[in-house]
Amino acid sequence: MKSLGGYLSVHGKRMAVGLTIKSLGTVSELFLPMIMAYMIDDVAPTGSVTALSLWGAAMLVFAVVAWSGNVIANRMASRVARDTTEAIRTDLFTTTLYLSARQTDEVTVPSLVSRLSSDTYNVHNMLGMMQRLGVRVPILLIGGVALTFSVEPVLALVLLAVVPFLTAVVIYVSARGNVLYTDLQRAVDAMVRKVRDTYTGIRVIKALSRGDRERESFGKINSEVVERETRAGVTMGLSNPLMNVVLNLGMTVVVLVGAYRVGEGLSKVGQIIAFTSYFTIILNAVISISRIFVNVSRGAASAKRICAVLNMPEELLPDKEPAVGDTGEKGSVKFENVTFSYDGAPALEGITFELKKGETLGVIGATGSGKTTLIALLLRFYDCDKGRVFVDGADVRSYDEKELRSKFGVVLQNDFLMAASVKDNIKFGRDLSDHAVEKAAENAKAAQFVQALEGGYDGMLTARGANFSGGQKQRLLIARALAGNPEILVLDDSSSALDYKTDAQLRATLAREYPDTTVIMIAQRISSVRAADKILVLDKGRAAGFGDDATLMKTCDVYRSIYESQHEGGENDGRR
């Protein structure tokens, strides 16, 4: 179970040294008013310049120790906060990469972005402030109050009278702060989600002239963030003026009572000056408490959100005793009565089929029929609710995640390209040779336009490949999938932007150059799957038909309906 304390424990020695130095510096600061009172009341009346000089030098030494101790301790505190936040941010980013698809759906991507950015920033501020003021403020408060009793006990009673009021303010602020800042961070999640969606679809928004509507929509979300931040800020901000009012009223009473006692000869001038100095120190310490509560309330809420993600269990671990099917050859795929639902009605129900090494499966069906879900189960982004999925004859739950997915080359429906070179996009961080990259581009029918680029394979793409056409991007993505020479190639609607001629050429190249690679091709166009060895027709999550093109044309009404609708629309099936 990961917690903030676990991250801080690594820096235990450094924190102990820093807090010790901070304590020494703060204690040195507390001695200054007492020395000053002694000089005024006892040393000055003697007229001894030497004694005054010596005590003045002592004050200077204590002042230097206080200043240097605070500076050194603050620098050490900043380093601890920096290193701890760096470790948290690294672990949080790594954890998000290993969350299951279901967990990512539950938390949502915008919330993960918010936790990785603003929440870690809040934790950083909290850690820095707690080390700088978490020791200093208690010492100033406790030490200041104790020394006021030693300097002037009667006036110290005035200070005690305000303590219940200060306690009430602190309890109220601490009780409300965590709740308010948790609500604020949820509103920030919603704003991040809106900004992400808007920037992703900025071209569509411009094309449809929906800028005004998006501004209005963002304005509502932004207003909610402002409202919650204002509510939290006002509540937390009450502590400072309330404490100031209480303490300043106490200071007024101290001055009046002190003047009376000096006039009556019950107190000395130096004692009153020292007492007011301590009262000022206590006042500043109490004001610092309000700052601490603001940062701790915000930081604690953020730390809770961060730890909630860090402590999410890894759902898709290999089974200890996995269910294993018949030993199969490499590249074989089998679905055995598979049923799966995201939340509610099944997205897939009772799906059964088998593919041997080198076979091609075409998957076709209406939008929402479960085609992409099929791939998500095969890659084990999710575990099926019922049934089993086999790769190479073994249940996918028996594989380590890396071992399973290393068998695949995948082009997903909403895949992405990086703002990097063509070569880097195809390699995608893998240790591949330039020859493998160029061969994959050639087989994906991308080599011609890549070579025409300025810089060729070193030519740069803008973010999400915006400087390439839809068909060019799809061919680069297919090249990326082919470059690793996978056992199983998954193409999820990856030819929708290709013309029929290029699509047909690509399918012919795959059959010729990768005869031992099992291919699963999801498509909307029936021409893309008609030549497949086997075709799975999905309808509302169920298998409406399974077989080759000729068989389905005779036996499957759904398949025949798709063919007729596309054929009547004038689409060439791309076959020779």
Salt bridges, closest charged atoms under 4 A:
GLU29 OE1 - ARG136 NH1 2.77
ASP42 OD1 - LYS268 NZ 3.69
ASP83 OD2 - ARG14 NH1 3.12
ASP83 OD1 - ARG82 NE 2.92
ASP91 OD2 - LYS2 NZ 3.79
ASP119 OD2 - ARG305 NE 2.80
GLU152 OE2 - ARG261 NH2 3.34
ASP183 OD1 - ARG186 NH1 2.97
ASP189 OD1 - ARG305 NH2 2.94
ASP212 OD1 - ARG215 NH2 1.86
GLU214 OE1 - LYS194 NZ 2.82
GLU214 OE2 - ARG213 NH1 3.15
GLU224 OE2 - ARG228 NH2 2.75
GLU227 OE2 - ARG231 NH2 2.92
GLU336 OE1 - LYS334 NZ 3.61
GLU336 OE2 - ARG388 NH2 3.08
GLU349 OE1 - ARG542 NH1 3.18
GLU359 OE1 - LYS534 NZ 3.37
ASP383 OD1 - ARG380 NE 2.67
ASP392 OD2 - LYS407 NZ 2.78
ASP395 OD2 - ARG397 NH2 2.79
GLU401 OE1 - ARG405 NH1 3.49
ASP415 OD1 - ARG480 NH1 3.84
ASP434 OD2 - LYS423 NZ 3.71
ASP434 OD1 - LYS427 NZ 3.41
ASP458 OD1 - LYS423 NZ 3.55
GLU487 OE2 - LYS407 NZ 3.86
ASP503 OD1 - ARG507 NE 3.52
ASP503 OD2 - ARG525 NH2 2.99
GLU513 OE2 - ARG512 NE 3.36
ASP549 OD2 - ARG530 NH2 2.97
ASP549 OD2 - ARG575 NH1 3.80
ASP557 OD1 - ARG560 NH2 2.39
ASP573 OD2 - ARG530 NH1 3.14
